[in-house]
Amino acid sequence: MPTAFTPLSALIGGALIGLGAAWLLATIGRIAGVSGIVNRAIDAREERGWRWAFLLAMIAAAGLWFAFTGAQARTGFPWIALVAAGLLVGAGTRVGNGCTSGHGICGLARLSRRSLWAVLVFVGVAMLTVYTVRHVFGGLA
């Protein structure tokens, strides 16, 4: 199952993620951990405004990228696999006390040992998952 190698879009995307995380930390002193932002945008009573603005800006940025570059989103994934993946990611962010953005971008930048271990686990499980899906199950899409 070949994948497209797109270093320029990856570089731009990574730079924008880093810029967004740095901006959030510099302006309001918050960590850009998206799972925590989503969770507290729904559950918390205070500070919901900036959380919803951040989430809507992420969605708008993706829409603008697709609109201006002509890129196409991948389709054809089985719905059951998407639901299962979403539930597993949600459970993982609870168990790991954070997500890849919180630990991998912000935590590593702050030299957090806990974040380093979390990222090593994330990457290891991701590698195992890709191998299993592609070579054991023959790919899903």
C-alpha positions as CSV (number, residue, x, y, z in Angstrom):
1,M,0.0,0.0,0.0
2,P,2.1,3.0,-1.2
3,T,1.7,6.4,0.4
4,A,2.5,9.8,-1.1
5,F,5.7,11.5,0.2
6,T,4.9,15.1,0.7
7,P,7.7,16.8,2.6
8,L,6.7,20.4,1.8
9,S,3.2,20.0,3.2
10,A,4.5,18.1,6.2
11,L,7.0,20.9,6.9
12,I,4.4,23.6,6.6
13,G,1.9,21.7,8.7
14,G,4.5,21.0,11.4
15,A,5.6,24.6,11.4
16,L,2.0,25.8,11.8
17,I,1.3,23.3,14.6
18,G,4.4,24.6,16.4
19,L,3.4,28.2,15.8
20,G,-0.1,27.5,17.2
21,A,1.3,25.8,20.3
22,A,3.8,28.6,20.9
23,W,1.2,31.2,20.3
24,L,-1.2,29.6,22.8
25,L,1.5,29.3,25.4
26,A,2.8,32.8,24.9
27,T,-0.6,34.5,24.9
28,I,-2.6,32.8,27.6
29,G,-0.1,30.4,29.1
30,R,-1.9,27.2,28.1
31,I,-0.6,24.0,26.6
32,A,-1.9,23.0,23.2
33,G,-3.0,19.5,24.2
34,V,-5.9,19.0,21.8
35,S,-7.6,16.1,23.8
36,G,-7.6,18.3,26.9
37,I,-8.9,21.3,25.0
38,V,-11.7,19.2,23.5
39,N,-12.6,17.6,26.8
40,R,-12.7,20.9,28.7
41,A,-14.5,22.7,25.8
42,I,-17.4,20.3,26.5
43,D,-17.2,19.7,30.2
44,A,-15.7,22.8,31.8
45,R,-17.7,25.8,32.9
46,E,-14.9,28.3,32.6
47,E,-12.5,29.2,29.8
48,R,-14.7,27.6,27.1
49,G,-14.4,30.5,24.7
50,W,-10.8,30.2,23.7
51,R,-11.1,26.4,23.6
52,W,-13.9,26.5,21.1
53,A,-12.1,29.2,19.1
54,F,-8.9,27.1,19.0
55,L,-10.9,24.0,17.8
56,L,-12.8,25.9,15.2
57,A,-9.6,27.5,13.9
58,M,-8.1,24.0,13.5
59,I,-11.0,22.9,11.4
60,A,-11.1,26.1,9.4
61,A,-7.3,25.8,8.7
62,A,-7.8,22.3,7.3
63,G,-10.7,23.5,5.1
64,L,-8.5,26.4,3.8
65,W,-5.7,24.0,3.1
66,F,-8.0,21.8,1.0
67,A,-9.6,24.7,-0.7
68,F,-6.3,26.5,-1.7
69,T,-4.1,23.4,-2.5
70,G,-6.7,21.2,-4.2
71,A,-5.6,18.4,-1.9
72,Q,-8.1,15.6,-1.3
73,A,-8.9,13.9,1.9
74,R,-8.5,10.1,2.0
75,T,-11.8,8.2,1.8
76,G,-12.9,4.6,1.7
77,F,-12.2,3.7,5.3
78,P,-14.8,1.3,6.9
79,W,-16.9,3.2,9.4
80,I,-16.4,0.5,12.1
81,A,-12.7,1.0,11.8
82,L,-13.0,4.8,12.2
83,V,-15.3,4.4,15.3
84,A,-13.0,1.8,16.8
85,A,-9.9,4.0,16.2
86,G,-11.6,7.1,17.7
87,L,-12.6,5.2,20.8
88,L,-9.1,3.7,21.2
89,V,-7.5,7.1,20.8
90,G,-9.9,8.6,23.3
91,A,-9.2,5.8,25.8
92,G,-5.5,6.2,25.2
93,T,-5.5,9.9,25.9
94,R,-7.2,9.2,29.3
95,V,-4.7,6.5,30.2
96,G,-1.7,8.6,29.0
97,N,-3.0,11.7,30.7
98,G,-2.7,13.6,27.4
99,C,-2.4,13.3,23.6
100,T,0.3,13.4,21.0
101,S,0.0,17.2,20.7
102,G,0.2,17.8,24.5
103,H,3.0,15.3,25.1
104,G,4.8,15.2,21.8
105,I,4.9,18.9,20.9
106,C,4.5,20.8,24.1
107,G,5.8,18.3,26.7
108,L,9.0,17.4,24.8
109,A,9.6,21.1,24.2
110,R,9.5,21.6,28.0
111,L,11.9,18.6,28.4
112,S,9.2,16.6,30.3
113,R,10.4,13.1,31.1
114,R,6.8,11.9,31.4
115,S,6.1,13.2,28.0
116,L,9.1,11.5,26.5
117,W,7.9,8.1,27.8
118,A,4.3,8.9,26.6
119,V,5.7,9.7,23.1
120,L,7.8,6.5,23.0
121,V,4.7,4.5,23.9
122,F,2.6,6.4,21.3
123,V,5.1,5.8,18.5
124,G,5.6,2.1,19.5
125,V,1.9,1.4,19.5
126,A,1.5,3.3,16.2
127,M,4.2,1.2,14.6
128,L,2.7,-2.0,15.8
129,T,-0.8,-0.9,14.6
130,V,0.4,0.0,11.1
131,Y,2.3,-3.3,10.8
132,T,-0.8,-5.3,12.1
133,V,-3.2,-3.5,9.8
134,R,-1.1,-3.7,6.7
135,H,0.6,-7.1,7.1
136,V,-1.7,-9.1,9.3
137,F,-5.1,-7.8,8.1
138,G,-4.0,-6.8,4.6
139,G,-4.9,-3.1,4.9
140,L,-8.3,-1.5,5.5
141,A,-8.3,1.0,2.6
